[in-house]
Amino acid sequence: MFPAFAHAVAVDSLGETRTAEAVTTSQALSLRRQVVTEALRHRGTPYVWGGSTPAGFDCSGFTAYVYAKFGTQMAHSTYAQYDSYHRVARTELRAGDLVFFSGVGHVGIYIGHGRFVHSPRTGKSVEVQKLNSSWYRQSYVGAVRPPLPAKALA
């Protein structure tokens, strides 16, 4: 664990890359819970192809929108999101990790306890799903852990 006010480029025990002030593990966990809370606030928002606002989201627009609320800018593309961050083994998933399916063609936000929130497809809305439900278990590709800037704690 890094002290709350260390100044250095470092990676904490959750895989958080820090280029400004490092934060404690408990602060990082709290921030990840806030990401999950923000994502869950959007349950019921309709799927809109190319959407990236609360009026409607596609899958990567949803993840980009949620993370932007915490100062992490990411591309509106599942492929770019998957290629841009530290890969995480399924056994090491933490709340806030991005989970990918269908050859990296679909993404959601892991919320813990084997569940994730996502904007699935036309005719559906942002919803919570189990990683082990049939299609998602079979089409799971991997996960990444986007960094959360220390400034997001301010």
BAGU-833388 format. One line per 10 residues: number of its first residue (from 1); for each residue x negated, y, z negated of N, C-alpha, C, O. Coordinates in steps of 0.1 Angstrom, whole numbers, plus 2048, in hexadecimal, padded with zeros to 3 digits. Example, Ala and Ser with C-alpha at 12.3 -4.5 7.8 and 13.67 -1.06 7.14 Angstrom:
BEGIN
1) 77C,7C7,7B2,785,7D3,7B2,77C,7DF,7B2,772,7DF,7AB  780,7EA,7B9,777,7F5,7B9,77F,800,7B1,77A,80B,7B0 .
// end
This chain:
BEGIN
1) 7F7,7F4,800,800,800,800,7F7,80C,800,7EC,80C,7FA  7FB,817,807,7F4,823,808,7FA,82D,7FE,806,82D,7FB  7F2,836,7F8,7F7,840,7EF,800,849,7F7,7FF,84B,803  809,850,7F0,813,858,7F6,80E,864,7FE,814,868,808  802,869,7FB,7FD,874,802,7EF,872,808,7E7,87C,809  7EC,866,80C,7DF,864,813,7E0,86A,821,7EA,869,827  7D5,870,825,7D5,875,833,7CB,86D,83B,7BF,86D,839  7D1,865,844,7C9,85D,84D,7D2,856,857,7DE,856,855  7CB,850,861,7D3,848,86A,7D2,83A,864,7C7,835,861  7DE,834,861,7DE,827,85A,7EA,81F,85E,7F4,825,864 .
11) 7EA,812,85B,7F6,80A,85C,7F9,804,84F,7F1,7FE,849  805,807,84A,809,802,83C,80E,7F4,83D,80D,7EE,848  812,7EE,832,815,7E0,831,822,7DC,839,824,7D0,83B  829,7E6,83E,835,7E3,846,832,7E5,855,83B,7E4,85E  825,7E8,858,821,7EA,866,824,7F8,86B,824,7FB,877  826,801,861,829,80F,865,81C,816,868,813,817,860  81B,81C,874,80F,823,878,811,832,873,81C,838,876  808,837,86C,808,845,867,7FD,84D,86C,7F1,849,86C  800,858,872,7F6,861,877,7F6,86E,86F,7EC,876,870  7FF,870,866,7FF,87B,85D,7FF,876,84F,7F6,86D,84C .
21) 807,87B,846,807,876,838,80C,867,838,817,864,83F  805,85E,832,80A,851,830,815,851,825,815,85A,81C  81E,847,825,828,846,81B,827,839,814,821,830,819  82D,838,809,82D,82C,801,836,821,808,83F,825,810  834,815,804,83C,80A,80A,84B,80C,806,854,80A,80E  84E,811,7FA,85C,813,7F6,862,81E,7FE,86E,81E,801  85A,829,801,85F,833,80A,862,82E,818,86C,832,81E  859,826,81D,85C,821,82B,868,818,82B,870,818,834  86A,810,820,876,808,820,883,810,81F,88D,80D,825  882,81B,817,88D,824,816,891,82A,823,89C,82B,827 .
31) 886,82E,82A,888,835,838,88F,82B,841,897,82E,849  88A,81E,841,890,814,84A,89E,811,846,8A7,80F,84F  8A2,812,83A,8B0,810,836,8B8,81C,83B,8C4,81A,83F  8B2,828,83B,8B9,834,841,8BC,832,850,8C6,836,855  8B2,82C,857,8B4,829,865,8C0,820,867,8C8,822,870  8C0,815,85F,8CC,80C,860,8D9,813,85D,8E3,811,864  8D9,81B,852,8E5,822,84F,8EA,82B,85A,8F6,82B,85E  8E1,832,861,8E4,83B,86C,8E9,832,878,8F3,836,87E  8E3,827,87A,8E8,81E,885,8F6,819,882,8FE,819,88B  8F8,815,876,905,810,873,910,81A,873,91C,817,875 .
41) 90D,827,872,917,832,873,91D,832,881,928,838,882  917,82D,88A,91C,82D,898,924,821,89C,927,820,8A8  926,818,893,92F,80D,897,93C,812,89C,942,81B,897  941,80C,8A7,94D,810,8AD,94B,81A,8B9,954,81C,8C1  93F,81F,8BA,93C,828,8C6,93C,820,8D2,935,815,8D3  943,824,8DD,944,81C,8E9,936,81A,8F0,92E,823,8F0  935,80F,8F7,92A,80D,900,92C,816,90D,937,816,912  922,81E,910,922,825,91D,915,823,924,90A,826,91E  915,81E,930,909,81C,937,901,829,938,907,833,93D  8F4,829,934,8EC,835,935,8EF,83F,929,8E9,849,928 .
51) 8F8,83B,920,8FC,844,915,8F1,844,90A,8EB,83A,907  8F0,850,904,8E6,852,8FA,8EB,85C,8EF,8E3,863,8E9  8F8,85E,8EE,8FE,867,8E4,909,860,8DD,90E,855,8E2  90E,865,8D2,919,85F,8CB,926,85F,8D3,930,858,8CF  927,865,8DF,932,863,8E8,932,856,8EE,93C,851,8F3  926,84F,8EF,925,842,8F5,916,83F,8F6,90E,847,8FA  913,832,8F3,905,82D,8F4,904,821,8FD,90D,819,8FD  8F8,820,904,8F4,813,908,8EA,80E,8FE,8E7,815,8F4  8E5,802,900,8DD,7FC,8F5,8D0,804,8F2,8CE,807,8E6  8C9,808,8FC,8BC,80F,8F9,8BF,81E,8F6,8B7,824,8EF .
61) 8CA,823,8FB,8CE,831,8F7,8D1,831,8E8,8CE,83B,8E1  8D8,827,8E3,8DB,826,8D5,8CF,825,8CC,8CE,82D,8C3  8C6,81D,8CF,8BA,81C,8C7,8B1,829,8C7,8AC,82D,8BD  8B0,82E,8D3,8A9,83B,8D5,8AF,846,8CD,8A9,84E,8C6  8BC,847,8CD,8C4,851,8C6,8C2,850,8B7,8BF,85A,8B0  8C3,844,8B2,8C2,842,8A3,8B4,845,89F,8B2,84D,895  8AA,841,8A6,89C,844,8A2,898,852,8A3,890,858,89C  89E,859,8AD,89B,867,8AF,8A0,86F,8A3,89A,87A,8A0  8AA,86B,89C,8AF,871,890,8A4,872,885,8A5,87A,87C  89B,869,886,890,868,87C,883,86C,882,878,86A,87B .
71) 883,873,88D,876,878,893,86E,86F,89B,863,873,8A0  873,863,89F,86C,85A,8A7,873,85B,8B5,87E,857,8B7  86C,860,8BF,871,861,8CC,86D,855,8D4,862,850,8D4  877,84F,8DB,874,843,8E3,87B,844,8F0,885,84B,8F1  876,83D,8FA,87C,83D,907,88A,836,907,88D,82E,8FE  892,83A,910,8A0,835,912,89E,829,91B,8A4,829,926  897,81F,917,894,813,91F,890,808,916,888,809,90E  897,7FC,917,894,7F1,90F,885,7EC,911,87E,7E9,908  881,7EC,91E,874,7E8,921,869,7F1,91B,85F,7EC,915  86B,7FE,91C,862,808,916,862,806,907,857,807,901 .
81) 86D,805,901,86E,803,8F2,866,7F7,8EE,85F,7F7,8E4  868,7EC,8F5,861,7DF,8F1,852,7E0,8F3,84A,7DB,8EB  84E,7E7,8FD,83F,7E8,900,838,7F3,8F8,82C,7F4,8F8  840,7FC,8F1,83A,807,8EA,836,806,8DC,82F,80E,8D6  83A,7FB,8D5,838,7F9,8C7,833,7EC,8C3,832,7E3,8CB  82F,7EB,8B6,829,7DF,8B0,833,7D4,8B0,83E,7D5,8AB  82F,7C8,8B6,837,7BD,8B6,838,7B7,8A8,82F,7B7,8A0  844,7B1,8A5,847,7AB,898,84C,79D,89A,855,79B,8A2  847,793,893,84C,786,893,85B,785,88E,85E,78D,885  863,77D,893,871,77B,88E,871,779,87F,87A,77E,878 .
91) 867,772,87A,867,76F,86B,863,77B,863,864,77B,857  85E,785,869,859,792,862,863,79D,865,85F,7A9,861  86F,79B,86A,878,7A7,86D,87B,7AF,861,87D,7A9,856  87B,7BC,862,87F,7C5,858,88A,7CE,85D,88B,7D0,869  892,7D3,854,89D,7DD,858,897,7E8,861,88C,7ED,85D  89D,7EB,86B,898,7F6,874,890,7F1,880,88E,7F8,88A  88C,7E4,880,885,7DF,88B,88E,7DE,897,89A,7DC,896  888,7DF,8A3,890,7DE,8AF,88F,7CF,8B4,884,7CA,8B4  89B,7C9,8B7,89B,7BB,8BB,8A0,7BB,8CA,8A9,7C2,8CE  89A,7B2,8D2,89C,7B2,8E0,8A1,7A4,8E5,89D,79A,8DF .
101) 8A9,7A4,8EF,8AF,799,8F4,8AF,799,904,8AC,7A3,90A  8B3,78E,90A,8B5,78D,918,8A9,792,920,8AB,79B,928  89D,78D,91E,892,791,926,88F,7A0,924,88A,7A7,92D  891,7A5,918,88F,7B3,914,899,7BC,91A,897,7C8,91B  8A4,7B7,91F,8AE,7BF,925,8B8,7C5,91B,8C1,7CC,91F  8B7,7C1,90F,8C1,7C5,905,8B9,7C7,8F7,8B0,7C0,8F4  8BE,7D2,8F0,8B7,7D5,8E3,8C1,7D9,8D9,8CC,7DE,8DC  8BE,7D6,8CC,8C6,7DA,8C1,8BD,7DE,8B5,8B1,7DC,8B6  8C3,7E2,8AA,8BB,7E6,89E,8BE,7DB,893,8C9,7D9,88F  8B4,7D5,88E,8B5,7CB,884,8B9,7D2,877,8B3,7DC,873 .
111) 8C4,7CC,870,8C8,7D2,864,8C6,7CA,857,8C9,7CE,84C  8C0,7BE,859,8BE,7B5,84E,8C7,7AA,84D,8D2,7AA,854  8C3,79F,846,8CC,794,844,8D0,78D,851,8DB,788,852  8C7,78D,85B,8CA,786,867,8D4,78D,870,8DA,787,879  8D6,79A,86E,8E0,7A2,876,8D9,7AE,87D,8CF,7B3,878  8E0,7B2,887,8DB,7BE,88E,8E7,7C6,893,8F2,7C1,895  8E5,7D3,896,8EF,7DC,89B,8EB,7E0,8A9,8DF,7E3,8AB  8F5,7E0,8B3,8F1,7E3,8C0,8FD,7E8,8C8,909,7E7,8C3  8FB,7EE,8D4,905,7F1,8DD,905,7E7,8E8,8FD,7E8,8F1  90E,7DD,8E8,90D,7D1,8F0,90F,7D2,8FF,906,7CF,907 .
121) 91A,7D7,904,91D,7D7,912,92A,7DF,915,932,7E2,90C  92D,7E2,921,939,7E8,926,945,7E1,920,946,7D5,920  94F,7E9,91A,95B,7E4,914,959,7E1,906,963,7DD,8FF  94D,7E2,900,94A,7DF,8F2,946,7EC,8EB,943,7F6,8F2  944,7EC,8DE,940,7F8,8D7,934,7F3,8CE,931,7E7,8CC  92D,7FD,8C8,922,7FA,8BF,927,7F1,8B4,931,7F4,8AE  920,7E6,8B2,925,7DB,8A8,919,7D5,8A2,90D,7D6,8A6  91C,7CD,897,912,7C5,890,914,7B7,895,91F,7B2,897  909,7B0,897,909,7A2,89C,8FE,79A,895,8F5,7A0,88F  900,78D,894,8F6,784,88E,8EB,780,898,8EF,77D,8A3 .
131) 8DF,780,894,8D4,77C,89D,8D6,76D,8A1,8D2,769,8AC  8DC,765,898,8DE,757,89B,8EB,754,8A2,8ED,748,8A4  8F3,75E,8A6,8FE,75A,8AE,8F9,755,8BB,8EF,759,8C0  901,74C,8C1,8FC,744,8CD,8F4,74C,8D7,8E8,749,8DA  8FA,756,8DE,8F3,75C,8E9,8E7,764,8E4,8DC,763,8EB  8E7,76A,8D9,8DC,772,8D4,8D1,769,8CF,8C5,76C,8D1  8D4,75E,8C9,8CA,754,8C5,8C2,74F,8D2,8B6,74E,8D2  8CA,74C,8DC,8C4,746,8E8,8BC,750,8F0,8B2,74D,8F7  8C0,75D,8F0,8BA,767,8F9,8B0,770,8F1,8AB,77A,8F7  8AD,76D,8E5,8A4,776,8DD,896,775,8E3,891,76B,8E6 .
141) 890,781,8E5,883,782,8EB,879,786,8E0,86E,780,8E0  87C,790,8D8,872,794,8CE,876,7A1,8C7,882,7A5,8C9  86D,7A7,8BF,870,7B3,8B8,864,7BC,8B7,859,7B7,8B8  867,7C9,8B5,85C,7D3,8B3,860,7DB,8A7,86C,7DC,8A3  856,7E2,8A1,858,7EB,896,853,7F9,89A,848,7FC,899  85D,801,89D,859,80F,8A0,854,816,894,859,814,889  84B,81F,896,846,827,88A,850,832,886,858,837,88E  850,835,87A,858,840,875,84F,84B,86F,847,848,866  84F,857,875,846,862,870,848,865,862,853,865,85D  83D,868,85B,83D,86C,84D,846,878,84B,84C,87A,841 .
151) 847,881,855,84F,88D,854,85D,88A,853,865,892,84E  862,87E,857,870,87A,856,874,879,847,880,879,844  86A,878,83E,86D,877,830,870,885,82A,876,886,81F  86C,88F,831,86E,89D,82B,87D,8A1,82A,87F,8AC,826 .
// end
